[in-house]
Amino acid sequence: MLIILGFYLAKHFYLKPKNITGDKASEITGQLPDGSSFSLNSLQGKYVLLDFWGSWCGPCRETHPQLAELYNRFHPQQFKDSDGFEIVSIAVEQNRENWMAAIQSDGLSWPYQLITIGDFETPIIKSYNVKQIPTKFLINPLGIIIAVDPTLDEVAKILQTKTR
């Protein structure tokens, strides 16, 4: 029994993202599907949900309808301490075509879609120590992580308390 408990505790701590609530969010840069440049720092002043996912990840794709609903609900909202809400989706992929097809198929309408080709060893993935997907981080308008791997319901509750 102790061996099993030890295994699950070790797995939990190994898979836990490095960033913790209160840490400054690491900068992310990349190219968006339309070819324009992206910088996470450009979204400072807004609430940002980082969503690490993959087109090949069943649990990721299952949450996309709820994620789209969250975006549609809070993107147009007025917040007490923020200029708005954005989602930045970062896909761990082997293939750009599968990524683009999943964005279209799942109705991911927000503009901030990034791709990392390869595995969990790419610089963006390593900067957040993501070892499994889906993984999410909620960042406040000052660029501070306020929730690590929250459920979408938890994100909605946090954002609801910040609306005018």
C-alpha positions in Angstrom: 0.0 0.0 0.0 2.8 2.4 0.8 4.5 1.6 -2.5 1.3 2.5 -4.4 0.8 5.7 -2.4 4.5 6.6 -3.0 4.0 6.0 -6.8 1.0 8.3 -7.0 2.6 11.0 -4.9 5.8 10.9 -7.0 3.7 11.0 -10.2 1.7 13.9 -8.9 4.8 16.0 -8.0 6.6 15.0 -11.2 3.7 16.1 -13.4 3.0 19.3 -11.4 3.9 22.4 -13.4 6.9 24.3 -12.0 5.1 27.7 -11.8 3.0 28.3 -8.7 0.5 30.8 -7.7 2.2 34.2 -7.1 5.0 33.6 -9.7 5.6 36.0 -12.5 4.4 34.4 -15.8 7.3 33.5 -18.1 7.3 35.4 -21.4 6.0 33.5 -24.4 6.7 34.6 -27.9 5.7 33.0 -31.2 4.0 33.3 -34.5 0.2 33.3 -34.8 -1.6 31.3 -37.6 -1.9 34.5 -39.7 1.9 35.0 -39.6 1.9 37.9 -37.1 4.2 37.9 -34.1 2.9 37.3 -30.6 4.2 38.3 -27.1 2.5 37.3 -23.9 3.8 40.6 -22.4 1.6 42.5 -25.0 -1.5 41.2 -23.1 -0.4 42.7 -19.7 -3.3 44.6 -18.3 -5.7 41.7 -19.1 -6.6 38.5 -17.5 -5.1 35.7 -19.5 -5.7 32.0 -19.5 -2.8 30.0 -20.9 -4.2 26.7 -22.3 -1.7 24.0 -23.1 -3.3 21.4 -25.3 -2.9 19.1 -28.4 -5.1 18.1 -31.3 -4.3 14.5 -30.4 -5.4 14.9 -26.8 -8.9 13.6 -26.1 -9.4 15.3 -22.7 -8.2 18.6 -24.2 -10.6 18.4 -27.1 -13.5 17.4 -24.8 -13.1 20.7 -22.9 -13.0 22.9 -26.0 -16.8 23.6 -26.0 -16.6 24.8 -22.4 -13.5 26.8 -23.1 -15.2 28.5 -26.1 -18.1 29.3 -23.9 -15.8 30.8 -21.2 -14.2 33.0 -23.8 -17.5 34.1 -25.3 -18.8 34.9 -21.8 -15.8 36.8 -20.4 -14.0 38.3 -23.4 -16.5 41.2 -23.8 -16.9 41.7 -20.0 -15.8 44.9 -18.2 -13.5 44.1 -15.3 -12.8 46.3 -12.2 -9.0 46.0 -12.5 -8.4 44.9 -16.1 -8.7 45.8 -19.7 -10.3 42.4 -20.6 -9.8 38.7 -20.8 -7.9 36.6 -23.4 -7.1 33.0 -24.0 -3.7 32.0 -25.3 -3.7 28.4 -26.6 -0.4 26.6 -26.9 -0.6 23.3 -28.8 2.0 20.5 -28.4 2.0 19.1 -31.9 3.9 17.0 -34.4 1.9 18.3 -37.4 0.7 21.9 -38.2 -2.2 20.6 -40.4 -3.8 18.6 -37.5 -3.5 21.7 -35.3 -5.2 24.0 -37.8 -8.0 21.4 -38.4 -8.6 21.1 -34.6 -8.8 24.9 -34.2 -11.5 25.0 -37.0 -13.4 21.9 -35.9 -13.5 22.9 -32.3 -14.5 26.5 -32.9 -11.5 28.1 -31.1 -12.3 31.6 -32.2 -9.8 33.6 -30.1 -6.8 35.0 -32.1 -4.0 33.8 -29.8 -3.2 30.3 -31.1 0.4 29.1 -30.9 2.0 25.8 -31.8 5.1 24.1 -30.5 6.3 21.4 -32.9 7.9 18.5 -31.1 7.4 17.2 -27.6 7.4 18.5 -24.1 11.0 19.6 -24.5 10.3 22.8 -26.5 11.3 26.1 -24.8 7.7 27.3 -24.2 6.7 24.0 -22.7 9.8 23.8 -20.5 9.4 27.4 -19.3 6.1 26.4 -17.7 7.3 22.9 -16.9 4.3 21.4 -18.5 4.5 17.6 -18.5 1.0 16.7 -19.4 -1.9 18.3 -21.2 -4.3 19.8 -20.7 -2.6 22.2 -18.4 -3.8 25.8 -17.7 -2.5 28.9 -16.0 -4.6 32.0 -15.1 -2.6 35.2 -15.1 -3.7 38.5 -13.6 -3.4 41.9 -15.3 0.0 42.4 -13.6 1.4 39.2 -15.2 1.3 37.2 -12.0 0.0 33.6 -12.1 -3.1 33.5 -9.9 -4.2 29.9 -10.5 -2.2 26.8 -11.7 -4.2 24.2 -13.6 -7.7 25.5 -12.5 -10.8 23.9 -13.8 -12.8 26.1 -16.2 -15.5 26.5 -13.5 -12.8 27.8 -11.2 -11.6 30.3 -13.8 -15.2 31.5 -14.3 -15.7 32.0 -10.6 -12.5 34.0 -10.3 -13.3 36.2 -13.3 -16.9 36.7 -12.1 -15.7 38.2 -8.9 -13.6 40.7 -11.0 -16.4 41.9 -13.3 -18.1 45.3 -12.8 
